[in-house]
Amino acid sequence: QPIPTYGNQEITEFARVFTGLWFGGQPWGSGGWSDDDSTVPMQMWAEKHDFGAKTLLKGFTIPARAPTVDNAMRDVEDALRCLFEHPNTAPFISRQLIQFLVTSNPSKEYVGRVAAKFANNGAGKRGDLAAVVKAILLDDEARDARYAAWDTSYGRLKEPVHRAMALARLGHLERHTNLLWWTWGEWNAAAFQEPGYSPSVFNFYRPSYQPPGLLTANGLVGPAFQITDSYSCISLPNKLWEIADQGFVYTYEFPPDYTELINIADNNDSLIDQVNLLFCAGTMTAATRDILLNALNQIPAYDRLMRVRLAVYLGATCPEGAVQR
């Protein structure tokens, strides 16, 4: 239930816990400008830490301690334990993991089953994420195709980066030993999402976001729709075409390899079948299939590579390819 369990007082107390931390290996107040600064553990400065007693959630209290680095880190460890053991943590994390991996609107029973595995992995251990992810992906609501068939609220809009990675895998970009994907913010400007560039600690969108229209009218959420608007609906497909056509390009070039699809490009039906499997999990409707077939039929038979590029692009951008069900 959406019942508030903390307020500004608790936030202030937690903020006191994390005083004294700075970029590791840097003088206090310096550094933080390079990626390397964020790849090493933060460093605790005892003279900058608040060692007074702190009251956190549900009366959990951290006592006043002598001003040492070890005691400052004990404060941090105790605060994390307070959060880790809080009864809301299991359902909170479980629901968001389900939203990212399976469906945006999981049933309370699904969340409950996964939360129970977070609380106890079966061997008395709490917070075993391997067991949690296994429970998410092997649950009936994730594996039984009947949920997608009868539950119209089932599924999730695929995030832009996930769609880019699907294209990269299909084009076997991993064969490039020096593979790089960095565009000085161009991808982020088009997709409103880029690894490592979340605009806040709350990620690129809220897990409870409700877009205007049918989802909100039916009391449902659509998290990834928060970064989907009239601009990104055009700019993102344009970037997906760039990847389908050229691979990852910027000041570097990592072209795709479509050999496997080119070998069947003489048969548009077979090509669409493969694209349907790879991008749509076989869920492409007859109407979408007809649109793709009509588009491919307009490409000359001798230009098999263009047929493949167009099929891959349309598979990644059609409704069934953009939504995971």
Buried (B, 14 or more C-beta within 10 A) or exposed (E): EEEEEBEEEBEEBBEBBBBBBBBBEBEEEEBEEEEEBEEEEBBBBBEEBBBEEBEBBEEBEBEEBEEEBEBBBBBBEBBEEBBEBBEBBBBBBBBBBBBBEBBBBBBEEBBBBBBBBBBBBEEEEEBBEEBBBBBBEEBEBBEEEEBBEEBEBBBBBBBBBBBBBBBBEBBBBEEBEEEEBBBEEBBBBBBBBBEEEEEEEEBBBEBEBBBEEEBEEEEBBBBBBBBBEEEBEEBBBEBBBBBBBBBBBEEEEBEBBBEEBBEBBEEBEEBBBBBBEBBBBEBBEEEBBEBBBEBBEEBEEEEBBBBBBBBBBBBBBBEBBBBBB
